[in-house]
C-alpha cells in the first residue's frame, strides 16, 4: 500500500492511509491477530460473518424488488460555499 505526501502535508497523507487500511480490512485483521484464535472459534466467527453478508444481500435484493421499504436517507448538514465566512467566527461582536 502506498500513499504520497503532497506539499509536506503528513497529516493528510496519514488520514488517507488510515482510510485505505480501513477499506481493505487491515485494521480489523490486526486486532484479530493480537490474540490467538482457536480454529473452532475462527470457524464460528467466519460462519457468522457469512450469514451476516447473506442477510445483507437478501435485504438489499428485497428492497430493490419492492418487498421491503427503502431505508430512510440520513439528514446531512448543509455545506457552506468555500468563500463564505464561518459562523464560529473570528469576527468581533461589539
Residue pairs with C-beta under 8 A, 6 or more apart in sequence:
1 17
1 20
1 21
1 24
1 26
3 13
3 16
3 17
3 20
4 13
5 13
6 12
6 13
18 27
21 27
37 45
59 68
62 68
63 69
63 70
63 71
80 86
85 91
